[in-house]
């Protein structure tokens, strides 16, 4: 096999887990969780300090645990990787940089109209008849930075101290990284320290900027400050902004990113991770400058691709383009964050395939918690490792992902079209109201329209960044050369201003016979200076691009009408023996694409733009392709025509010289079931969720029941405690937990049928006193879901009303959390009443949450009879996180519509996994949730519903609504 790692991809090609270290770290638990990662087929992990960390960050015990984790990873033959910050963004060292050197605290520039000049005023002047004062403000102390603040990243001393506090300590404690078995360190969302004009912020500032500005542009900066805040009558603000934001972007890269990059290079450590605000032109311009220019300082550049439903090809294309041009073979995507527990393995596969088609070949899975105690369980769920009910099935997906990456590492990408990424035009449009600025919207929309038109015409492209082009661009043989990539055509969307170096390259390119197309408004400025004469370049409409770029077509993906099929993505890879072509059907209709950047965009199960007929061709290639099956590693004879359903992908190989005869793909026939009801078994105990409680007041009287999140907030307000949430100071940085406030809670439920067998009450407070119908309960050793849960054996349940009283407490750190009953029983919801009923032994077709399992979060084994025959697959609609036929012993990935029945078997067990969504929420938010964050667990006003909002799971012969 000429792709060496195709059948069994090594650890470096497999996904790594963003492992949230968020409690009191224990070596035994650390080793257990690493062993689980190995069983899951993961390639490794990033050790990520996260909300809830109690072990002192960068202290002795921290490094003891780090060494333990590295040693266990080596033992398990997976990869341990570092993370350079406490939470994020990188650069503060958990607030230690500014705390140790207050003079390095970051600052921002603000404008005050009228009044007396505030302290540290840089410039005062009259504008539009009013006096304006421009003053610098130090970043205030923040709980997020543990009562410190983010440092001045324009000052190289901040990077030096950050390296000393963090990186040098890892080196001191681990020794040479190569010998320790550590090869990567993750830098997360570094930025200027303020997102320009967002969230009440001002303009990024440093006291050295006036001097640096004069050195760079030979102009005094203070008198020009009004141009950063207001449009000036003579349009001079365009030049002021372009110069200012170009300068601070350069200082950020040179004084912060470069020292970290060079330190990592020197110590054989790959710097990986991503920048803040990378998705939009405006947000990257205001957060760190140019994303592509910044990525050049990463040995393994990356992006954050939040949620699984948004469609942001520009974000991925920036990464893939910069990496390709700069010769960086590995590109990382932090994926699946904020997706919620219900984000299935099928969804994870689709999301990963889409990113691979756009040029990403490494995955960092956001995230897996060390602990789910307290607030940690609301830290952007789901937790993708041991907490997920389907984690034992993940190895199938890890194998599949690794095979794709095994091909990528042996090939080079093929693209002939370059699209300018006009981020420096966004510099000129940053002002206090920029988020509602029509011109910035027009700039973003023009870039995205050009990109979408090319992708929907199956014309792949790279982005070009002006900073990168200035240092790595040239014209050779009629081609635009940027580093290691060459292009036959260059497309310019709408721009406001261009660099002089860019304009020179474009003119040379056009003169050499290259195809240059302006598909938007021509720039009126060069480096912010107004043009005295307009540029003489021809323009075209964006929709004319496919015709004008026909000579650049490498891949043709047509339907039975001969027209290019829209909604597809492809990646063409050149191997020394032929071409690999990966094709992915996003499933988006064109209408859905237009709304797909929204946080609540179209979920996977509503993307149903199937392609019933696809004719594939690659320019200059004759003969039929081979099908390389990522799921099981098989290779079979194929042809250039096949269907491609929404969400499906195909890897084809077009060999230069076919040398062996391949077997035909096996054909499978879908069989329908004749029964509507099935004997079932549960893989876990059933659950009764107890998330509504009555709290006793000072007189001992119980009040009206309230959901636990609101009850916790109400009690904190009553006793003068600060709300506890994701923005709180880290436990390791708090001096004490504060005074304990006793809390007495009462949960009420009904037994229509008293359970037989052991019933357990689960609570996070191990010191709690628990009473059931007046009888004190004793602790019971048990494990379910997370080590933070403690269990009490429940006795004295009676028919009718039952009450459990919990004596617990709250303090600065400890919050009230949901409780559970676990046992062999069914559950019925009647209004807001919860009833225990007979155990569930059978399920009919349909949603199991309506059949006694509303809060159940494990898997259900359906026992079913199947028609006789061979090469059969089940014909069912399945709603679950994953499904597998247990009698089919292979561990290969199978889609829901590809659940194969072994030959000679007439009875099978279909295992369908639910998710922790119905046991761990969020429960009371009525919107269609596509971005799950801590705030989702306490929705406000019209988004709140007192009843439980549950995710449907089960099987049916039609789609579950």
Residue pairs with C-beta under 8 A, 6 or more apart in sequence:
1 7
2 410
2 575
2 577
3 406
3 407
3 410
4 406
4 410
5 13
5 402
5 406
5 409
6 403
6 406
6 407
6 628
6 633
7 403
7 633
9 399
9 401
9 402
9 403
9 405
9 406
10 43
10 402
11 43
11 44
11 77
11 78
11 79
12 43
12 79
13 43
13 401
13 402
13 405
13 406
13 409
14 41
14 42
14 43
14 44
14 398
14 401
14 402
14 405
15 42
15 43
15 363
15 364
15 365
15 398
15 401
16 42
16 43
16 44
16 45
16 46
16 79
16 81
16 362
16 363
16 364
16 365
17 37
17 42
17 44
17 45
17 46
17 364
17 365
17 367
17 368
17 384
17 385
18 45
18 46
18 48
18 334
18 364
18 365
18 366
18 367
18 368
19 33
19 45
19 46
19 47
19 48
19 367
19 368
19 370
19 385
20 48
20 50
20 51
20 367
20 368
20 369
20 370
20 376
20 379
20 383
21 47
21 48
21 49
21 50
21 53
21 55
21 65
21 370
22 50
22 51
22 52
22 53
22 369
22 370
22 371
22 376
22 379
23 52
23 53
23 54
23 55
23 370
23 371
23 373
23 376
23 788
24 54
24 55
25 53
25 54
25 55
25 61
25 62
25 65
25 370
27 64
27 65
27 68
29 370
29 787
30 65
30 68
30 69
30 72
30 370
31 68
31 72
33 368
33 370
33 385
33 386
34 45
34 69
34 72
34 73
34 76
34 78
35 72
35 76
36 385
36 386
36 391
37 44
37 45
37 76
37 78
37 385
38 76
38 77
38 78
39 392
39 395
40 385
40 391
40 392
40 394
40 395
40 398
41 394
41 395
41 396
41 397
41 398
41 399
41 402
42 78
42 365
42 385
42 394
42 398
43 78
43 79
43 398
43 402
44 73
44 78
44 79
44 80
44 81
45 69
45 73
45 78
45 79
45 80
45 81
45 368
46 81
46 82
46 83
46 184
46 186
46 364
47 66
47 69
47 80
47 81
47 82
47 83
48 83
48 186
48 367
49 57
49 83
49 85
49 86
49 87
49 94
50 87
50 367
50 369
50 370
50 376
50 379
51 87
51 375
51 376
51 379
51 726
51 728
51 730
52 371
52 373
52 374
52 375
52 376
52 379
52 730
52 731
53 86
53 730
53 731
53 732
54 731
54 732
55 61
55 62
55 65
55 732
56 62
56 732
57 86
57 94
57 730
57 732
57 733
58 86
58 93
58 94
58 96
58 165
58 166
58 169
59 732
63 169
63 170
63 173
66 82
66 170
66 173
66 174
67 173
67 174
69 80
70 80
70 174
70 180
70 181
70 182
73 79
73 80
73 181
74 80
74 181
79 181
79 183
79 184
80 181
80 182
81 182
81 183
81 184
81 185
81 186
81 272
82 170
82 182
82 184
82 185
82 186
82 269
83 185
83 186
83 188
84 90
84 166
84 167
84 185
84 186
84 187
84 188
84 260
85 91
85 92
85 93
85 94
85 166
85 187
85 188
86 92
86 93
86 94
86 95
86 146
86 730
87 94
87 144
87 730
88 188
88 189
89 150
89 188
89 189
89 190
89 191
89 276
90 187
90 188
90 189
90 190
90 273
91 97
91 150
91 151
91 153
91 158
91 159
91 162
91 190
91 256
92 98
92 145
92 148
92 149
92 150
92 151
92 162
93 161
93 162
93 165
93 166
94 145
94 146
94 148
94 730
94 733
95 142
95 145
95 146
95 147
95 148
95 149
95 733
96 148
96 165
97 104
97 148
97 151
97 158
97 161
97 162
97 165
98 104
98 105
98 106
98 139
98 145
98 148
98 149
98 150
98 151
99 147
99 148
100 161
100 165
101 151
101 157
101 161
104 151
104 152
104 155
104 157
104 158
104 161
105 138
105 139
105 149
105 151
105 152
106 138
106 139
106 149
106 150
106 151
106 152
106 153
106 192
106 193
106 194
106 206
107 136
107 137
107 138
107 139
107 152
107 193
107 205
107 206
107 207
108 136
108 137
108 139
108 193
108 194
108 201
108 202
108 203
108 204
108 205
109 122
109 134
109 135
109 136
109 137
109 202
109 203
109 204
109 205
109 225
109 228
110 134
110 135
110 136
110 137
110 202
110 203
111 132
111 133
111 134
111 202
111 225
111 226
111 229
112 118
112 132
112 133
112 134
112 135
113 130
113 131
113 132
113 133
114 130
114 131
115 133
117 124
117 133
117 135
118 133
118 135
119 135
120 135
120 136
120 137
121 133
121 134
121 135
122 134
122 135
122 136
122 210
122 222
122 225
123 133
123 134
123 222
123 223
123 225
124 131
124 132
124 133
124 134
125 131
125 132
125 223
125 226
126 132
127 226
127 230
128 230
132 226
132 229
134 222
134 225
134 226
134 229
136 205
136 207
137 202
138 149
139 149
139 150
139 193
139 194
140 149
141 147
141 148
141 149
142 148
142 149
143 727
143 728
143 729
144 727
144 729
146 729
146 730
146 733
147 729
147 733
150 193
151 158
151 161
151 162
151 193
152 158
152 193
152 206
153 159
153 190
153 191
153 192
153 193
153 252
153 255
153 256
154 192
154 204
154 206
154 208
154 209
154 212
154 248
154 251
154 252
154 255
154 256
155 206
155 208
155 255
156 255
156 256
156 259
158 255
158 256
159 255
159 256
159 259
159 260
160 259
162 260
163 259
163 260
163 263
167 185
167 260
167 263
167 264
167 267
170 185
171 177
171 267
174 180
174 182
176 267
176 268
177 183
177 267
177 268
177 269
178 268
182 269
183 268
183 269
183 270
184 269
184 270
184 271
184 272
184 300
185 264
185 269
185 270
185 271
185 272
186 272
186 273
186 364
187 260
187 271
187 272
187 273
187 274
187 298
188 273
188 274
189 273
189 274
189 275
189 276
189 304
190 256
190 257
190 275
190 276
190 288
191 275
191 276
191 277
191 287
191 288
192 204
192 248
192 252
192 286
192 287
192 288
193 204
194 201
194 202
194 203
194 204
195 201
195 276
195 277
195 283
195 286
195 287
196 202
196 203
196 204
196 285
196 286
196 287
196 430
196 434
197 203
197 286
197 430
197 431
197 432
197 433
197 434
197 435
198 283
198 286
198 435
203 228
203 229
204 248
206 251
209 221
209 247
209 248
210 220
210 221
210 222
212 247
212 251
213 219
213 220
213 221
213 243
213 244
213 247
214 220
214 221
216 243
216 247
217 243
217 247
219 243
221 244
224 236
224 240
224 244
226 232
226 237
227 236
227 237
227 239
227 240
227 241
228 237
228 240
228 241
228 244
228 430
228 431
229 431
229 432
230 237
230 431
231 237
231 431
232 240
235 530
237 428
238 428
238 496
238 497
238 525
238 528
238 530
239 525
239 527
239 528
239 529
240 528
241 427
241 428
241 429
241 430
241 528
242 424
242 427
242 428
242 497
242 525
242 527
242 528
243 527
243 528
244 427
245 285
245 289
245 424
245 427
245 430
246 289
246 424
246 427
248 289
249 288
249 289
249 290
249 293
249 294
249 467
250 289
252 288
252 289
252 294
253 289
253 293
253 294
253 297
257 294
257 297
258 297
260 271
260 297
261 271
261 297
261 298
261 299
263 269
264 270
264 271
264 299
265 271
265 299
269 299
270 299
270 300
270 330
271 297
271 298
271 299
271 300
272 298
272 299
272 300
272 301
272 302
272 332
273 298
273 302
273 332
273 334
274 301
274 302
274 303
274 304
274 332
274 334
275 284
275 287
275 288
275 291
275 294
275 295
276 283
276 287
276 288
277 283
277 284
277 286
277 287
277 288
278 284
278 291
278 303
278 304
278 315
278 318
279 312
279 314
279 315
279 597
280 444
281 421
281 422
281 423
281 425
281 426
281 440
281 443
281 444
281 447
282 426
282 429
282 430
282 434
282 435
282 440
282 444
284 290
284 291
284 423
284 426
285 423
285 424
285 426
285 427
285 430
286 430
286 434
288 294
289 423
290 421
290 423
290 424
290 465
290 466
290 467
291 318
291 322
291 423
292 318
292 321
292 322
292 421
292 423
292 463
292 465
292 467
292 468
293 465
293 467
293 468
295 301
295 318
295 319
295 322
295 323
295 326
296 322
296 326
296 468
298 328
299 328
300 328
300 330
300 331
300 332
300 362
301 319
301 322
301 323
301 328
301 331
301 332
302 319
302 331
302 332
302 333
302 334
302 362
302 364
303 315
303 316
303 318
303 319
303 332
303 333
303 334
303 360
304 333
304 334
304 337
304 366
305 312
305 315
305 316
305 333
305 334
305 335
305 337
305 351
305 355
306 337
306 338
306 931
307 337
307 338
307 339
307 599
307 930
307 931
308 335
308 336
308 339
308 343
308 347
308 348
308 350
308 351
308 604
309 339
309 596
309 600
309 601
309 602
309 603
309 604
309 930
310 596
310 597
310 598
310 599
310 601
311 586
311 588
311 593
311 596
311 597
311 601
312 596
312 597
313 358
313 451
313 452
313 455
313 569
314 421
314 447
314 448
314 451
314 463
316 333
316 355
316 358
316 359
316 360
317 358
317 359
317 451
317 461
317 462
317 463
318 421
318 463
318 465
319 331
319 333
319 359
319 360
320 331
320 358
320 359
320 360
320 413
320 462
321 359
321 421
321 462
321 463
321 464
321 465
321 485
322 328
322 463
322 465
322 468
323 329
323 330
323 331
323 359
324 359
324 413
324 415
324 462
324 484
324 485
325 462
325 468
325 472
325 482
325 483
325 484
325 485
326 468
326 472
326 483
326 484
327 483
327 484
329 361
329 409
330 361
330 362
331 359
331 360
331 361
331 362
332 360
332 362
332 363
332 364
333 355
333 360
333 362
333 363
333 364
334 364
334 366
335 348
335 351
335 352
335 355
335 363
335 364
335 365
335 366
336 343
336 348
336 351
336 365
336 366
336 384
337 366
337 367
337 380
338 366
338 380
338 931
338 932
338 933
339 347
339 382
339 932
340 381
340 382
340 917
340 922
340 929
340 932
340 936
341 381
341 382
341 388
341 857
341 915
341 916
341 917
341 920
341 932
341 951
342 382
342 881
342 915
342 917
342 951
343 382
344 390
344 880
344 881
344 882
344 915
345 390
345 393
345 394
345 396
345 397
345 881
345 882
346 604
346 647
346 881
346 882
346 895
346 896
347 604
348 384
348 397
349 397
349 400
349 893
350 587
350 604
350 647
352 363
352 397
352 401
353 404
353 584
353 647
353 649
354 569
354 584
354 586
355 363
356 404
356 405
356 408
356 571
356 582
356 584
357 569
357 570
357 571
357 582
357 583
357 584
357 649
358 569
358 571
359 413
359 571
361 404
361 405
361 408
361 409
362 405
363 401
365 384
366 380
366 384
367 379
367 380
367 383
367 384
368 383
368 384
368 385
368 386
368 387
369 376
369 377
369 379
369 383
369 387
369 786
371 786
371 787
371 788
372 383
372 387
372 785
372 786
372 788
372 920
373 764
373 786
373 788
373 817
374 764
374 788
374 813
374 814
374 815
374 817
375 724
375 725
375 726
375 728
375 815
375 934
377 383
377 786
377 817
377 920
378 726
378 934
378 936
378 937
379 726
379 934
380 932
380 933
380 934
381 916
381 920
381 932
382 388
382 915
382 916
382 917
382 932
383 916
384 391
384 394
385 391
385 394
387 785
387 786
387 916
388 394
388 881
388 915
388 916
389 683
389 684
389 857
389 858
389 859
389 881
389 913
389 914
389 915
389 916
390 859
390 881
390 882
390 913
390 915
393 882
393 884
393 913
395 891
396 631
396 891
396 892
396 893
396 894
397 893
399 633
399 891
399 892
399 893
400 630
400 631
400 893
403 630
403 633
404 582
404 630
404 651
407 573
407 575
407 580
407 628
407 651
408 573
410 575
411 573
411 574
411 575
411 580
412 573
412 574
413 571
413 572
413 573
413 574
414 554
414 572
414 573
414 574
414 579
415 460
415 461
415 462
415 485
415 487
415 554
415 572
416 487
416 488
416 489
416 552
416 554
417 454
417 459
417 460
417 461
417 462
417 487
417 488
417 489
417 490
417 491
417 549
417 552
418 461
418 462
418 463
418 464
418 480
418 482
418 487
418 489
418 490
418 491
419 447
419 450
419 451
419 454
419 461
419 462
419 463
419 464
419 490
419 491
419 492
419 493
420 463
420 464
420 466
420 490
420 491
420 492
420 493
420 495
420 502
421 447
421 463
421 464
421 465
422 443
422 446
422 447
422 492
422 493
422 494
422 495
422 496
423 465
423 466
424 466
424 467
424 497
424 498
424 499
425 443
425 494
425 495
425 496
425 497
425 498
425 523
426 440
426 443
427 497
428 496
428 497
428 525
428 528
429 437
429 439
429 440
429 443
429 496
431 437
434 440
439 496
442 494
442 521
443 493
443 494
443 495
443 496
446 493
446 494
446 519
446 520
446 521
446 542
447 493
447 494
449 493
449 542
450 491
450 493
450 519
450 520
450 542
450 545
451 461
452 593
453 542
453 543
453 545
453 546
454 460
454 461
454 491
454 545
454 546
454 549
455 569
456 564
456 566
456 567
456 590
456 593
457 545
457 546
457 564
457 566
458 553
458 555
458 556
458 557
458 564
458 565
458 568
458 570
459 545
459 546
459 549
459 552
459 553
460 554
460 555
460 570
460 571
460 572
461 491
462 482
462 485
462 487
464 473
464 480
464 482
464 490
466 498
466 499
466 501
466 502
468 482
468 483
469 482
469 501
469 502
469 505
470 499
470 501
470 502
472 482
472 483
473 480
473 481
473 482
473 501
473 505
474 481
474 505
475 481
475 505
475 508
475 509
475 512
475 514
476 486
477 512
478 488
478 512
478 513
478 514
479 486
479 487
479 488
479 514
480 486
480 487
480 490
480 505
480 509
480 514
481 487
487 514
488 514
488 515
488 551
488 552
489 514
489 515
489 516
489 517
489 549
489 551
489 552
490 506
490 509
490 514
490 515
490 516
490 517
491 517
491 518
491 519
491 545
491 549
492 506
492 516
492 517
492 518
492 519
492 520
492 537
493 519
493 520
493 542
494 520
494 521
495 520
495 521
495 522
495 523
496 523
496 524
496 525
497 523
497 524
497 525
497 526
497 527
497 528
498 506
498 523
498 525
498 526
498 527
499 526
499 527
500 526
500 527
503 526
503 535
506 516
506 537
509 516
510 516
510 537
515 548
515 549
515 551
515 552
516 537
517 538
517 539
517 540
517 545
517 548
517 549
518 537
518 538
518 539
518 540
519 539
519 540
519 541
519 542
519 544
519 545
520 539
520 542
522 534
522 535
522 537
522 539
523 531
523 535
524 530
524 531
524 534
525 531
540 548
546 564
553 619
554 572
554 618
554 619
555 570
555 572
555 581
555 616
555 617
555 618
555 619
556 564
556 615
556 616
556 617
556 618
556 619
557 564
557 565
557 568
557 570
557 583
557 614
557 615
557 616
558 564
558 565
558 614
558 615
558 617
559 565
559 611
559 613
559 614
559 615
560 612
560 613
560 615
565 611
565 614
566 590
567 585
567 586
567 587
567 588
567 589
567 590
567 593
567 609
567 611
568 583
568 584
568 585
568 586
568 611
568 644
569 583
569 584
569 586
570 581
570 582
570 583
570 584
571 581
571 582
572 579
572 580
572 581
572 618
573 579
573 580
573 581
573 582
575 653
577 655
577 656
577 657
578 621
578 653
578 654
578 655
578 656
579 618
579 621
579 653
579 654
580 628
580 651
580 652
580 653
580 654
581 616
581 618
581 625
581 651
581 652
581 653
581 654
582 649
582 650
582 651
582 652
583 614
583 616
583 644
583 649
583 650
583 652
584 648
584 649
585 609
585 610
585 611
585 644
585 645
585 646
585 647
585 648
585 649
586 593
586 607
586 609
586 646
586 647
587 604
587 607
587 608
587 609
587 610
587 646
587 647
588 596
588 602
588 607
588 609
589 607
589 609
592 601
592 602
592 606
592 607
592 609
595 601
595 602
596 602
599 930
599 931
600 927
600 928
600 929
600 930
600 931
601 930
603 928
603 930
604 647
605 959
607 646
607 647
608 646
609 646
610 643
610 644
610 645
610 646
611 643
611 644
611 645
612 643
613 641
613 643
614 641
614 642
614 643
614 644
615 640
615 641
616 625
616 640
616 641
616 642
616 652
617 640
618 654
621 654
623 654
623 655
623 658
624 637
624 638
624 639
624 640
625 638
625 639
625 640
625 652
625 653
625 654
626 635
626 636
626 637
626 638
626 652
626 653
626 654
626 655
626 662
627 635
627 636
627 637
627 638
627 650
627 651
627 652
627 665
628 635
628 651
628 652
628 653
629 635
629 636
629 651
630 649
630 651
630 893
631 892
631 893
631 894
632 890
632 892
632 893
633 892
635 653
635 662
636 662
636 663
636 664
636 665
637 661
637 662
637 663
637 664
637 665
638 652
638 665
642 650
644 650
645 897
648 895
666 871
667 871
668 871
668 872
668 873
668 898
668 900
669 869
669 871
669 872
669 873
670 872
670 873
670 874
670 875
670 897
671 866
671 867
671 869
671 872
671 873
671 874
671 875
671 901
672 867
672 875
672 957
673 864
673 865
673 866
673 874
673 875
673 876
673 957
674 865
674 867
675 864
675 865
676 844
676 845
677 842
677 843
677 844
677 845
678 842
678 843
678 844
678 862
678 863
678 864
679 841
679 842
679 862
679 863
680 840
680 841
680 842
680 843
680 860
680 861
680 862
680 863
681 860
681 861
681 863
682 840
682 853
682 856
682 858
682 859
682 860
682 861
683 858
683 859
683 860
683 861
683 911
684 784
684 856
684 857
684 858
684 859
685 760
685 784
685 822
685 823
685 824
685 858
686 822
686 823
686 824
686 825
686 826
686 827
686 839
686 840
686 852
686 853
686 855
686 856
687 820
687 821
687 822
687 827
687 855
687 856
687 857
687 919
688 749
688 820
688 821
688 822
688 825
688 827
688 834
688 836
688 855
689 818
689 820
689 834
689 855
689 919
689 923
689 948
690 747
690 749
690 804
690 818
690 819
690 820
690 821
690 834
691 707
691 708
691 818
691 819
691 921
691 923
692 705
692 706
692 707
692 708
692 747
692 832
693 705
693 706
693 708
693 711
693 745
693 746
693 747
693 806
693 816
694 702
694 703
694 704
694 705
694 706
694 745
694 746
694 747
694 748
695 702
695 703
695 706
695 711
695 715
695 743
695 744
695 745
695 746
696 702
696 703
696 743
696 744
696 745
696 746
697 703
700 744
702 746
705 748
706 714
707 923
707 924
707 946
708 816
708 817
708 818
709 937
709 938
710 938
711 745
711 816
712 724
712 810
712 815
712 816
713 723
713 938
715 721
715 741
715 743
715 810
715 816
716 722
716 723
716 724
716 810
717 723
719 741
719 810
721 738
721 741
721 810
721 811
721 812
722 728
722 812
724 812
724 813
724 815
725 934
726 933
726 934
731 813
734 812
734 813
736 812
737 811
737 812
737 813
737 814
738 811
738 812
738 813
739 811
740 809
740 810
740 811
741 809
741 810
741 811
742 807
742 808
742 809
743 807
743 808
743 809
743 810
743 816
744 805
744 806
744 807
744 808
745 805
745 806
745 808
745 816
746 803
746 804
746 805
746 806
747 803
747 804
747 805
747 806
747 819
748 801
748 802
748 803
749 801
749 802
749 804
749 821
749 833
749 834
749 835
749 836
750 800
750 801
750 802
750 833
750 834
750 835
750 836
751 797
751 798
751 799
751 800
751 802
751 835
751 836
752 799
752 828
752 835
752 836
752 837
752 838
753 799
753 825
753 836
753 837
753 838
754 797
754 798
754 799
754 836
755 797
755 823
755 824
755 825
755 836
755 839
756 824
757 823
757 824
758 780
758 793
758 823
759 793
759 794
759 797
759 821
759 822
759 823
759 825
760 780
760 782
760 791
760 792
760 793
760 794
760 821
760 822
760 823
761 770
761 772
761 777
761 791
761 792
761 793
761 794
761 804
761 819
761 820
761 821
762 784
762 789
762 790
762 791
762 792
762 819
762 820
762 821
762 822
763 770
763 789
763 790
763 792
763 806
763 808
763 817
763 819
764 788
764 789
764 790
764 817
765 790
765 806
765 808
765 809
765 814
766 779
766 790
767 808
768 790
768 806
768 807
768 808
769 776
769 806
769 807
770 776
770 777
770 792
770 804
770 805
770 806
770 807
771 777
771 804
771 805
771 807
772 794
772 795
772 796
772 797
772 802
772 803
772 804
773 796
773 797
773 798
773 802
773 803
774 796
775 795
775 796
777 792
777 793
777 794
777 795
778 792
778 793
779 790
779 791
779 792
779 793
780 791
780 792
780 793
781 791
782 791
782 822
783 789
784 791
784 822
785 916
785 919
789 820
791 822
794 804
794 821
794 823
797 836
804 819
806 819
808 816
810 816
818 920
818 921
820 855
820 919
821 836
824 839
825 836
825 837
825 838
825 839
826 836
826 837
826 838
826 839
826 840
826 852
826 853
827 834
827 835
827 836
827 837
827 852
827 853
827 854
827 855
827 856
828 834
828 835
828 837
828 852
828 854
829 835
829 854
829 947
829 948
831 947
832 946
832 947
837 852
838 852
839 852
840 848
840 851
840 852
840 853
843 851
843 853
843 860
843 862
843 954
844 851
845 954
845 955
845 956
845 957
846 954
846 956
846 960
847 879
847 952
847 953
847 954
847 960
848 856
848 860
848 914
848 953
848 954
849 856
849 918
849 950
849 951
849 952
849 953
849 954
851 954
853 860
854 918
854 948
854 950
855 918
855 919
855 948
855 950
856 914
856 918
856 919
857 914
857 915
857 916
857 917
857 918
857 919
857 920
858 913
858 914
859 911
859 912
859 913
859 914
860 911
860 912
860 914
860 953
860 954
861 886
861 909
861 910
861 911
862 909
862 910
862 911
862 912
862 955
863 907
863 909
864 907
864 908
864 909
864 910
865 906
865 907
866 872
866 874
866 901
866 905
866 906
866 907
866 908
867 906
868 906
870 903
871 903
872 900
872 901
872 903
873 897
873 898
873 899
873 900
873 901
874 885
874 899
874 901
874 908
874 910
875 957
876 896
876 899
876 910
876 955
876 956
876 957
877 955
877 956
877 957
877 958
877 959
877 960
878 896
878 899
878 912
878 955
879 912
879 952
879 953
879 954
879 955
879 956
879 960
880 896
880 912
880 913
880 914
880 953
880 954
881 913
881 914
881 915
882 912
882 913
883 896
883 899
883 910
883 911
883 912
883 913
884 894
884 899
884 910
884 911
885 899
885 900
885 901
885 902
885 908
885 909
885 910
885 911
886 908
886 909
886 910
886 911
887 901
887 902
887 905
887 908
887 909
888 894
888 899
888 900
888 901
888 902
889 902
894 900
899 910
901 908
902 908
910 955
912 953
912 954
912 955
914 951
914 953
915 951
915 953
917 950
917 951
918 950
918 951
918 953
921 937
922 929
922 932
922 936
922 937
922 939
922 949
923 948
923 949
923 950
924 939
924 944
924 945
924 946
924 947
924 948
924 949
925 936
925 937
925 939
925 943
925 944
925 945
925 949
926 939
926 943
926 944
926 945
926 949
927 939
927 943
929 936
952 960
952 961
953 960
954 960
